[in-house]
Amino acid sequence: MDKGHKATISTRFISTAFMVLAIAIFKPFGLEMWQWQASVHLLALFALGMFSCFLTEIILRYIIRMPRSYDRGVSYIINRNLRFQCINTPLVSLLICFYRHFAMSELVEGNRLSLGNYLETLVIIAFLSFAIGLYWRFKYRSKYLAMELEETRLLNEELKKVQESKVDDSDDVQNNATSPVDASLTLTGTTNESVTLQISHLLYIEAVGNYVKVSHLCDNQVHADMLRATMKQMEETLQNYPMIVRCHRAFLVNLSQVEQIVSHSGSTQLIVKHCHESLPVSRSNMSTIKEALKLN
């Protein structure tokens, strides 16, 4: 069993214990009526909580296809933990509601299974889950930031290697044939306007309402041309150029023209050469950037 797996089990164990401790203190579900038997019910609730965590892990891993991984970056970990809470909270609430009905309704008639009881249980567990989530986020904040910085450092190293490789390839072919990245391309809109440029000179494309802004180099100066087109059209036109990827729903970027990848407080940005614009990177597109850097 690896260290990350042990840490996850420990986290689930402590979180479930915190939930049971809070229930023991505030005594919902008529627990005060059970006297010494209340401790038995609390142990049963702890077992249900751990069982629910186990089921949620199975759902995430085999149904949603989100395996536990510390190699996919901070964004993946945070997103997975959020999904874990969204699945586990209603699930453990349902299990507790059934337990109230079958094991705790003898002395407390109000524990009978009903929609009202489920909603009551869900509110209590959701509040506890929120408090537990805040605790772990605060506890692991420095760890997440360190992982984030390390991930950004590795991405910048990959970016530098790829760009150096492109420069070497360009030098090899400049006297023999035209490199694909130096080929000219014409981007057209839905009307008659068009922009002709070298692929290597493209900086980024931004969606602006019903138009796209094409930022590129022309005579060593940054130019911006507007085309009436959609980002999907631009993406389809440039799909044969693996270094041009979507980093955000509103941006396509040429990774060959990215000066640096920076990360701050959970957000990642790409600093573009020449214009020094900062382009946002959405969590859903981070994997696309990583894949482009690995493939090239």
Number of C-alpha atoms within 10 A of each C-alpha: 5 6 7 12 13 10 11 12 14 12 13 15 15 13 21 23 19 17 21 21 14 14 18 16 9 10 14 13 19 16 21 13 13 15 8 10 11 17 13 11 19 18 13 16 22 20 15 19 26 19 14 23 23 14 16 21 19 15 17 18 13 10 11 11 10 17 14 17 13 12 10 13 17 21 18 19 17 14 12 17 15 13 15 16 17 14 18 23 24 19 19 24 24 19 18 24 24 18 19 25 19 13 13 22 16 13 12 15 12 16 21 20 17 13 10 11 21 21 15 16 22 20 15 17 20 19 13 20 20 12 14 17 16 11 13 12 13 12 11 11 13 11 13 20 16 13 16 21 17 14 17 19 16 12 19 18 15 16 25 17 14 20 20 13 13 16 12 11 12 17 12 12 11 11 8 8 9 12 16 13 17 14 12 14 15 11 17 17 17 12 9 8 12 15 15 11 17 16 23 20 21 23 26 23 24 20 21 16 11 10 17 22 20 20 19 26 18 13 7 9 10 15 15 17 14 18 22 18 20 18 21 12 14 18 17 9 14 17 12 10 13 15 23 24 20 23 25 17 15 18 20 22 23 22 28 24 22 23 18 20 20 18 18 11 9 13 13 20 17 21 18 21 16 15 14 12 15 16 21 18 21 17 17 12 14 18 15 14 21 14 11 16 22 12 10 14
